[in-house]
Structure formats: structure tokens, C-alpha cells
Amino acid sequence: MTASSNSRQAMWVAIGQFCAYAIGIVSPMILSRYFDKGDYGTYKQVMYVYNTLITVFAFGLPRSYSYFIPRVSIGESKDVVRKITRLFVILGVFFSLLLYFGSSIIALILKNPDLDLALKYFSPTPLFLLPVMGLDCILASYKRNQFIAIYSVVTKIFTILCIVIPVILFKCNYLSAIIGFDIASFISFLLAIYFRNIPTKGIELEKTSVTIKEILAFTAPLIIASVWIMIFQSVNQFFVSRYYGNEVFADFSNGFIEFPVIPMVVNSVATVLLPLFSGMVVNDKDNIKIAWINALEKSIKITYPIAVFSIIFASLIMTCFYGNQYESSGIYFIVKNFEGFFMIIPFYPIILALGKTNQYANIHLVMALVIVPLEFIIVKFGLPAIMIGVVFEICVFAKVALQFRVVSRTINMTFNDLIPIKSMVRIIAVSIASSILPLFVYHYCHWLNKYFLLSLTILLFIICYYLLCWVFHVTYKDVLVGFLHNKKYMGILKIIP
């Protein structure tokens, strides 16, 4: 696949990823204004429990689509998809039963009695959503990423409407929002089944040589890794939820997120690269480095300016997102968005494609064993909740370093081969310089409407960044050329740095 084709495929996945992250931003923006902090904190805890446990119950299966589909014929791939989906259905049943019958125990652990009933209402959702996990991996493997975007747009908009309409029109509580989530999940399930079958429509099913045993052998290290990932990703929210209370948890969960465009780009690139690397390992191993660097440099150009802006204007962004009562979430937003500078590196697609799943699991084991005692010490010494976020980010950086070590040793490439450090430094410097004028305006025009002020700072940042890109030779032509496959649009490149 050409770099241009890769870019277009990534663009479609990115659109889908953006819509997926919209539900994590838009619905809290609305709900935080209609619920008090206690009820809102309970709603966020339900989502936290689900997002934590789904890491384990996914069983590493979504990535198995990207691993096996490129290795078999299209007729066999149809059978592969069916086999993996059956496993998901079984896992979905167990997940739903766990939430329903284990809700009181979870409520006790998190010291919130309201969680008992809330989780019972939420329990049907995993039964609907688990069987369709990995849809993006299926469609990416068939190079049909445009359907990822369509599916995400339709389902996420519908989900947001189901959650917020009862709250806005009928002044309902968080239980109504959860019921709305259940209804939207069922509709998402039906649509996912339809989109899953589009790439192989009319193709006769062939009995695949890939067995359930082989699928589970591939996912076994990922299952183990999922346990450690669950611990690593959830421990900070667990300690904040249990020891700092609902209201601090509401501040933390709202603020400890990356600006949606950053994970959107990272995940879309990873989704495209995994099946690509999987095929290259078999047929074209020498071009892995070219695909890696090409994807990484384009991702850096998109995400680094956004990360810098998010850090500098964190309080303003949080106030516009969630209201004045969540201005304190800005400090968590600052800490989290530093992650955008090093989590952009797409390690796990190449690690999985190279078959280094055991090393992938071991890295997360080490980090889980490190982060739990560190955050426990923070709680016992009564340090502020922000320290939990800081420790988490330090551990994330350490995890990236360990993953880099695995990749560099496996494909015999050095740090300089894999990481375009000069490009990183140049884009960060230009982004910081572009923030000077907007920061000046923000400081002296604090009396303006918050939404207008945010729009103004974004506009000034874009103008300054555009001009400085010309001055310091930061080019974006290579980013856009992959999308402008029609020659009549190529003239746009003349005004691009």
C-alpha cells in the first residue's frame, strides 16, 4: 500500500475515532451542567468500571482480526471473523452477569452505595457492545475504513442523543442517562453487524485453517497484558474515587483526558499500521522502517501543536467544556496532555505484528507492579490528587521507553533511526512561539465571554503557527498530499507551508 493510500485510510479511521471520542467529551459537557457533582461523579464511576473491566473482557481479541485477516484468503477471513465474534458473545454474557450480580461488591469497593443500582441498570450494555468490538480492525484489514467513519458518526450521535435528551427535556437523573446508553448500545450492535458483513458480501465462506486454539494462542499474552493494562490504566481513578470522594473524582475524570484530536490520530494510525505491519512481516519486512517514520512524522505535525495549545490554555478549555465549577480540572488537563508528546509513537502495532506479545505483556506487568505502590504511598501521605496524575505520566513515559527497547532490538534500528527528534523539537518550539500572542490576549482580555475568548485564542494560534511554519520550514505538504488524490485539488498545496 502506498503512503498516500495509508494516509487516506488513516483519515477515515481518524474521523471514526473523533466521533468515538466525542461521546467522551460532548455528553460530559452537557451532563456536568445538569447534575450536581455527586450524581455526575456516580455516572462517571459507572463509565470507569465499564472501561476498566472491558480491557480484560476484550480478551485481546480485537487485535486478532488485524493479525489473522491479512494472512488468509478473503473467503477464509469470513470464517475467522465468525469464530472471533462467537468468542465475543460468550465474553459479553459473562461481563453483563458480573456487572449485575457483582454491583453491590463494586459499590462497596468504591465506597459509593449509589453504584449498586446504577451498575444493574448498565449491565445489558456489555452484551451488546462486546460482540462488535474490533469492527474498526475488521474494516481496516479490508481497506474499507470509510465505513468506520460512517458507523461512528451514526452511532455516537445517536448515543449522545439517547443520553442527554431525557436529562435536558425531562430533568431526569443519571439513571435515565444510563438507560439511554443501554438503548444506544443495542442500536450500535445491530448497525455493527451490518457493517461487519459489507466487505465480504457475496463472498463464499471458506473453512479457515485458523483454529480457535491458534486465535487463543495469539491472544493469550494479550489477555495477560490486558490484566496489567487494566491495573495500570485504572489504578489512578481507583485511588481518586475511593480516597478523595465523588466531587474530586468528577474534577479528575473531566480533566485527566487528552484533547480528543490527539488520541484520535494515535489510534487511527495504529489501526492502519497493525494489519500493514502484519503483512510486511511476512512479505516486505524491509519497508517497516519507511512506513513507521512516514506515519510518525505526520502524526507529530498534527498532534504536537494541539498538545502545546492544550497545556497552555488548559483552564480556559476546561471552563468552556464543563462550566466554571470545573475550572480546577485544568491542572489535570495540563498533566495529561504532556502524554501527547511521547504516546504518539506507534509501538504496539509493530510489537504485535512482530509476534512479541509476551514482551508486550511483560512490560505492562512491570509498570503495573510499579505504579500501584507509588500511588498508594501518595494516598497514605495525604498528598493532593494531582500527584497521582504526575506519577501516572512518569510511568507512561517509562512504558514507552521499554517498548522502544523491544522494537529497536527486534528490527536492529537505533533511536535515531526510529525517532525524528529534530522534527519533534522544531514543531514544539514553533508551537510555543505561536502561543505567545494568544496568551497575551488571554491574559489582558479575561473579561470577554469564555467561548469567544477560546475561539479568539485558537484563531490567533493558527495564524501565528501558519506564518512561523513558513519561516522555520515546517512543511505540511506531505501530510495533505495523501488526501488530495484528485489532481484538481493539488493547487491547494501552493498555500500550504
C-alpha distance (Angstrom), angle and dihedral (degrees) to the residues before:
residue distance angle dihedral
M1 . . .
T2 3.82 . .
A3 3.79 123.9 .
S4 3.79 88.2 -113.6
S5 3.80 91.3 53.9
N6 3.80 90.6 46.5
S7 3.80 89.8 53.5
R8 3.79 93.0 51.7
Q9 3.79 91.5 47.1
A10 3.80 90.0 49.4
M11 3.81 90.2 48.1
W12 3.81 91.4 57.8
V13 3.79 91.8 47.1
A14 3.81 89.2 47.2
I15 3.80 91.2 55.3
G16 3.78 88.9 51.6
Q17 3.79 91.7 46.8
F18 3.79 91.5 49.9
C19 3.80 90.8 54.7
A20 3.79 90.2 46.9
Y21 3.79 91.0 54.4
A22 3.79 91.2 44.6
I23 3.80 90.2 75.0
G24 3.81 87.9 55.5
I25 3.80 90.7 54.3
V26 3.81 110.4 26.8
S27 3.80 99.1 46.9
P28 3.85 93.8 48.1
M29 3.82 88.6 47.1
I30 3.80 88.2 59.3
L31 3.80 100.4 34.7
S32 3.81 94.0 48.6
R33 3.80 87.8 61.4
Y34 3.82 94.7 50.2
F35 3.82 102.0 38.9
D36 3.76 126.8 60.7
K37 3.80 114.4 -118.7
G38 3.80 93.1 -97.6
D39 3.83 95.8 54.8
Y40 3.78 91.6 39.2
G41 3.80 89.4 51.5
T42 3.83 90.0 53.1
Y43 3.81 91.1 51.1
K44 3.81 90.4 50.0
Q45 3.81 90.0 48.5
V46 3.82 90.2 56.5
M47 3.80 89.1 53.4
Y48 3.80 89.7 45.8
V49 3.82 92.3 53.8
Y50 3.80 91.4 48.4
N51 3.81 95.5 46.2
T52 3.79 90.4 46.6
L53 3.79 97.8 50.3
I54 3.79 95.8 39.7
T55 3.80 88.6 65.6
V56 3.81 88.1 67.1
F57 3.80 98.7 34.6
A58 3.81 91.1 52.8
F59 3.82 83.1 71.3
G60 3.79 91.9 -155.8
L61 3.82 87.8 -74.8
P62 3.85 100.9 127.3
R63 3.81 91.3 66.4
S64 3.79 91.5 47.9
Y65 3.82 88.0 71.7
S66 3.81 90.1 60.1
Y67 3.79 91.3 44.9
F68 3.82 100.6 48.8
I69 3.83 105.5 30.1
P70 3.85 95.1 65.9
R71 3.82 89.0 49.6
V72 3.83 98.3 57.7
S73 3.80 138.7 49.6
I74 3.80 118.9 -86.1
G75 3.80 91.0 -108.1
E76 3.80 91.6 52.7
S77 3.79 91.6 44.7
K78 3.80 88.4 63.1
D79 3.80 88.8 60.8
V80 3.82 91.2 45.2
V81 3.80 90.2 55.8
R82 3.81 91.4 50.0
K83 3.80 93.1 50.0
I84 3.80 93.6 50.1
T85 3.82 91.9 45.1
R86 3.83 90.8 55.4
L87 3.78 89.3 55.2
F88 3.82 89.6 50.9
V89 3.82 91.8 52.6
I90 3.80 91.1 54.6
L91 3.80 91.4 48.2
G92 3.82 91.1 47.6
V93 3.81 91.3 56.0
F94 3.81 92.1 51.2
F95 3.82 92.3 45.8
S96 3.81 93.0 52.2
L97 3.80 92.2 47.3
L98 3.80 90.5 50.0
L99 3.81 92.5 53.3
Y100 3.80 93.3 46.8
F101 3.79 99.5 45.8
G102 3.79 96.6 30.3
S103 3.79 97.7 47.5
S104 3.81 94.6 102.7
I105 3.81 91.9 52.1
I106 3.81 92.0 48.7
A107 3.81 90.0 48.2
L108 3.79 89.6 52.0
I109 3.81 92.9 49.2
L110 3.82 92.5 51.0
K111 3.83 92.0 40.6
N112 3.80 94.1 -125.4
P113 3.85 115.8 118.2
D114 3.83 90.9 -169.7
L115 3.80 88.7 69.0
D116 3.81 91.8 70.8
L117 3.80 96.1 70.9
A118 3.80 93.7 31.2
L119 3.81 92.9 58.2
K120 3.81 91.8 46.9
Y121 3.83 89.0 55.9
F122 3.80 89.8 47.0
S123 3.82 96.6 46.6
P124 3.86 98.2 95.9
T125 3.81 92.0 61.1
P126 3.86 98.8 79.6
L127 3.82 90.1 52.3
F128 3.82 88.4 60.4
L129 3.80 101.4 36.3
L130 3.80 104.0 40.0
P131 3.85 96.1 63.1
V132 3.81 90.3 56.2
M133 3.78 97.2 46.2
G134 3.77 112.0 122.7
L135 3.81 94.5 34.5
D136 3.80 88.3 130.7
C137 3.82 89.9 52.7
I138 3.82 91.2 50.4
L139 3.80 94.3 49.9
A140 3.81 92.8 41.9
S141 3.81 90.0 53.2
Y142 3.81 89.6 55.5
K143 3.84 91.9 43.6
R144 3.81 90.2 -117.3
N145 3.79 97.1 125.3
Q146 3.80 94.2 142.3
F147 3.80 87.4 76.3
I148 3.81 89.7 57.0
A149 3.79 88.3 61.3
I150 3.81 93.6 46.8
Y151 3.80 93.0 47.8
S152 3.79 93.3 47.1
V153 3.80 94.5 47.3
V154 3.81 93.4 50.4
T155 3.80 98.5 41.9
K156 3.79 98.5 41.0
I157 3.79 94.9 48.2
F158 3.80 88.9 48.2
T159 3.81 90.6 48.2
I160 3.79 92.8 51.7
L161 3.80 91.0 49.2
C162 3.82 92.7 49.0
I163 3.80 90.7 50.9
V164 3.78 102.2 43.7
I165 3.83 105.5 31.5
P166 3.84 95.2 71.2
V167 3.80 89.4 46.5
I168 3.81 95.5 48.6
L169 3.82 100.5 38.6
F170 3.79 101.5 34.3
K171 3.83 101.3 25.6
C172 3.80 90.0 -123.2
N173 3.78 124.9 171.3
Y174 3.81 131.6 -116.1
L175 3.84 91.9 -78.9
S176 3.80 89.6 66.0
A177 3.80 89.8 50.9
I178 3.81 89.1 53.0
I179 3.82 92.0 49.7
G180 3.80 88.0 50.9
F181 3.79 88.8 53.2
D182 3.83 89.6 52.9
I183 3.81 92.3 52.3
A184 3.80 92.4 47.6
S185 3.81 90.5 49.1
F186 3.80 91.1 57.0
I187 3.81 91.7 51.0
S188 3.81 89.4 47.3
F189 3.79 89.2 52.9
L190 3.81 92.8 54.6
L191 3.82 93.0 47.2
A192 3.80 92.7 46.8
I193 3.80 91.9 55.0
Y194 3.81 88.9 53.5
F195 3.82 95.2 47.9
R196 3.80 92.4 43.9
N197 3.80 91.1 62.4
I198 3.81 97.5 46.7
P199 3.86 98.2 87.4
T200 3.83 93.0 52.4
K201 3.79 98.7 36.3
G202 3.80 108.9 140.4
I203 3.80 92.3 11.4
E204 3.78 114.6 125.6
L205 3.80 112.6 -121.2
E206 3.80 114.7 -115.0
K207 3.76 123.6 -162.1
T208 3.78 104.7 -107.7
S209 3.78 125.2 -136.2
V210 3.80 88.1 -140.7
T211 3.79 107.0 102.1
I212 3.78 131.4 -157.6
K213 3.79 86.2 -112.3
E214 3.82 91.2 58.0
I215 3.80 91.5 47.3
L216 3.80 91.3 51.1
A217 3.81 90.7 44.6
F218 3.81 88.6 56.9
T219 3.79 93.3 45.0
A220 3.83 97.4 41.6
P221 3.83 94.4 87.2
L222 3.81 88.5 41.5
I223 3.81 90.2 53.3
I224 3.79 89.0 53.5
A225 3.79 89.7 44.9
S226 3.82 89.1 49.7
V227 3.80 90.6 59.2
W228 3.79 91.3 52.8
I229 3.81 91.9 42.0
M230 3.81 89.0 52.1
I231 3.80 90.5 52.7
F232 3.79 93.1 43.5
Q233 3.82 95.5 46.8
S234 3.81 97.5 40.4
V235 3.79 104.4 38.6
N236 3.81 95.0 84.2
Q237 3.82 92.4 51.7
F238 3.80 90.4 44.5
F239 3.80 93.7 55.6
V240 3.81 93.4 43.1
S241 3.81 91.9 46.9
R242 3.79 96.0 46.2
Y243 3.81 102.1 37.7
Y244 3.81 106.0 26.8
G245 3.84 101.2 41.6
N246 3.81 137.6 -122.9
E247 3.79 96.8 -64.8
V248 3.80 96.2 51.9
F249 3.80 87.9 44.2
A250 3.82 88.8 54.9
D251 3.82 90.2 52.9
F252 3.80 91.9 45.2
S253 3.81 97.3 46.0
N254 3.81 92.0 47.6
G255 3.78 94.7 47.9
F256 3.80 104.3 34.2
I257 3.80 93.7 78.9
E258 3.76 134.6 100.5
F259 3.78 120.1 -117.3
P260 3.85 101.4 -87.3
V261 3.81 95.8 -116.2
I262 3.82 91.5 62.9
P263 3.84 99.5 59.2
M264 3.80 87.6 36.1
V265 3.81 90.9 62.0
V266 3.81 95.0 39.1
N267 3.81 94.9 50.9
S268 3.80 95.0 42.3
V269 3.81 91.3 52.2
A270 3.81 91.0 47.4
T271 3.82 91.8 48.8
V272 3.81 91.5 53.8
L273 3.81 95.9 41.0
L274 3.81 98.5 51.0
P275 3.84 97.6 66.1
L276 3.82 89.0 36.0
F277 3.82 92.7 53.6
S278 3.79 90.3 41.7
G279 3.81 89.7 59.2
M280 3.82 93.3 42.2
V281 3.79 92.9 53.7
V282 3.81 87.5 60.6
N283 3.82 101.0 37.5
D284 3.80 113.3 8.2
K285 3.79 112.6 23.9
D286 3.83 94.1 155.0
N287 3.82 92.7 67.8
I288 3.81 95.8 56.0
K289 3.82 91.6 93.6
I290 3.83 92.2 51.3
A291 3.81 92.7 50.4
W292 3.82 91.1 45.4
I293 3.82 96.1 51.2
N294 3.80 93.3 42.1
A295 3.81 92.3 53.1
L296 3.80 94.3 41.4
E297 3.81 96.5 51.1
K298 3.79 92.9 49.0
S299 3.80 91.5 47.3
I300 3.81 91.7 50.9
K301 3.80 91.9 52.7
I302 3.80 91.2 53.7
T303 3.80 101.3 40.4
Y304 3.82 106.9 34.3
P305 3.83 96.7 65.9
I306 3.83 89.2 47.8
A307 3.83 91.7 49.3
V308 3.82 91.9 50.6
F309 3.81 92.7 47.9
S310 3.82 91.4 46.9
I311 3.81 92.1 52.6
I312 3.81 95.6 47.4
F313 3.82 96.2 44.4
A314 3.82 98.6 32.7
S315 3.82 98.0 127.9
L316 3.80 92.9 49.2
I317 3.81 91.6 49.0
M318 3.81 93.2 49.2
T319 3.81 92.2 48.2
C320 3.80 91.5 51.6
F321 3.80 92.0 45.1
Y322 3.78 100.9 46.5
G323 3.80 109.5 8.0
N324 3.81 134.9 -100.6
Q325 3.80 93.6 -62.6
Y326 3.83 89.0 67.2
E327 3.81 97.9 51.1
S328 3.81 86.6 111.3
S329 3.82 88.2 65.0
G330 3.80 87.0 73.7
I331 3.81 93.9 83.7
Y332 3.81 90.5 56.4
F333 3.81 89.9 47.3
I334 3.80 90.3 54.7
V335 3.79 93.4 52.2
K336 3.80 94.5 45.4
N337 3.80 95.3 49.7
F338 3.80 92.4 57.8
E339 3.79 82.8 72.5
G340 3.79 88.3 69.6
F341 3.81 90.5 72.6
F342 3.80 95.9 63.4
M343 3.83 107.4 16.7
I344 3.80 88.7 67.8
I345 3.81 88.8 82.1
P346 3.86 106.7 102.0
F347 3.80 99.6 -137.9
Y348 3.77 104.6 144.3
P349 3.86 97.4 59.2
I350 3.78 91.5 57.8
I351 3.82 93.5 39.6
L352 3.81 90.8 54.2
A353 3.81 93.6 42.4
L354 3.81 90.0 51.8
G355 3.79 89.1 53.2
K356 3.81 93.3 -116.4
T357 3.79 93.4 136.5
N358 3.81 93.1 132.1
Q359 3.79 91.0 57.5
Y360 3.80 88.9 46.2
A361 3.81 89.4 55.4
N362 3.81 93.4 45.0
I363 3.80 92.5 53.1
H364 3.80 91.3 55.1
L365 3.79 90.6 45.0
V366 3.81 90.5 56.6
M367 3.80 93.1 46.7
A368 3.83 92.6 47.5
L369 3.80 90.5 51.9
V370 3.81 90.3 49.9
I371 3.80 101.7 44.6
V372 3.83 99.6 48.2
P373 3.84 97.5 61.3
L374 3.81 91.8 40.1
E375 3.80 93.3 55.2
F376 3.80 91.5 41.1
I377 3.82 88.2 57.8
I378 3.81 89.7 51.3
V379 3.82 90.6 53.8
K380 3.80 94.6 45.4
F381 3.79 92.7 51.1
G382 3.80 90.9 48.7
L383 3.80 94.5 -121.4
P384 3.83 118.3 166.1
A385 3.81 118.2 -84.9
I386 3.80 91.8 -112.7
M387 3.82 88.7 72.4
I388 3.80 88.7 64.8
G389 3.80 88.5 58.2
V390 3.81 92.4 47.4
V391 3.81 93.0 51.1
F392 3.80 90.0 47.8
E393 3.80 92.2 54.4
I394 3.81 91.9 48.6
C395 3.80 89.0 53.4
V396 3.81 91.5 47.8
F397 3.80 89.2 55.1
A398 3.81 90.3 49.7
K399 3.82 89.8 50.3
V400 3.81 90.9 53.2
A401 3.81 90.3 50.3
L402 3.81 91.4 52.7
Q403 3.81 91.9 48.2
F404 3.78 90.3 50.4
R405 3.78 89.4 53.7
V406 3.83 91.5 55.4
V407 3.81 93.5 48.5
S408 3.80 96.4 44.7
R409 3.80 92.5 50.3
T410 3.81 94.1 46.0
I411 3.82 98.2 50.6
N412 3.83 96.3 27.7
M413 3.79 97.0 -120.2
T414 3.78 126.9 140.6
F415 3.79 130.0 -134.4
N416 3.83 90.2 -97.3
D417 3.81 90.6 51.2
L418 3.79 94.2 53.7
I419 3.81 105.1 31.3
P420 3.85 122.6 56.4
I421 3.80 93.1 -150.9
K422 3.84 95.5 169.8
S423 3.79 91.7 55.3
M424 3.81 90.3 48.5
V425 3.80 93.8 52.1
R426 3.82 93.7 44.5
I427 3.82 94.0 51.4
I428 3.81 92.7 46.2
A429 3.84 90.5 50.1
V430 3.82 92.6 48.7
S431 3.81 90.7 46.9
I432 3.80 92.9 51.8
A433 3.80 91.4 47.5
S434 3.80 89.8 49.6
S435 3.81 89.5 56.1
I436 3.81 96.1 59.2
L437 3.83 97.8 83.1
P438 3.84 94.7 41.3
L439 3.81 89.2 48.6
F440 3.79 90.8 51.9
V441 3.83 90.6 50.9
Y442 3.81 91.4 46.7
H443 3.79 92.1 51.1
Y444 3.81 96.4 49.2
C445 3.83 99.1 34.3
H446 3.79 98.5 49.2
W447 3.80 90.1 130.8
L448 3.82 92.7 68.4
N449 3.80 122.7 101.7
K450 3.82 107.1 -77.8
Y451 3.80 95.3 -127.3
F452 3.79 92.4 47.8
L453 3.80 90.3 46.7
L454 3.81 92.2 51.3
S455 3.82 91.0 48.3
L456 3.80 90.3 48.7
T457 3.81 94.2 50.1
I458 3.82 90.8 47.9
L459 3.81 91.3 50.5
L460 3.82 93.2 48.2
F461 3.82 91.0 46.4
I462 3.82 91.6 52.1
I463 3.82 92.4 48.5
C464 3.80 93.1 48.0
Y465 3.79 92.4 44.7
Y466 3.80 92.0 49.6
L467 3.80 92.5 52.1
L468 3.80 94.6 44.2
C469 3.81 91.3 50.2
W470 3.81 88.1 62.6
V471 3.80 91.3 47.4
F472 3.82 96.6 48.1
H473 3.82 97.0 34.4
V474 3.79 98.0 -115.2
T475 3.80 101.4 159.3
Y476 3.79 127.2 -156.2
K477 3.80 97.1 177.0
D478 3.79 90.8 98.1
V479 3.82 89.9 54.6
L480 3.81 95.4 52.1
V481 3.79 100.4 37.3
G482 3.80 90.6 73.5
F483 3.81 90.1 59.3
L484 3.82 98.5 42.3
H485 3.79 97.2 71.3
N486 3.82 91.0 147.2
K487 3.83 109.4 84.0
K488 3.80 94.3 -142.1
Y489 3.82 89.0 67.7
M490 3.80 95.3 49.7
G491 3.82 90.8 91.2
I492 3.81 87.7 73.9
L493 3.80 88.0 73.4
K494 3.83 90.0 70.8
I495 3.83 91.2 72.3
I496 3.81 94.2 42.1
P497 3.84 117.6 95.0
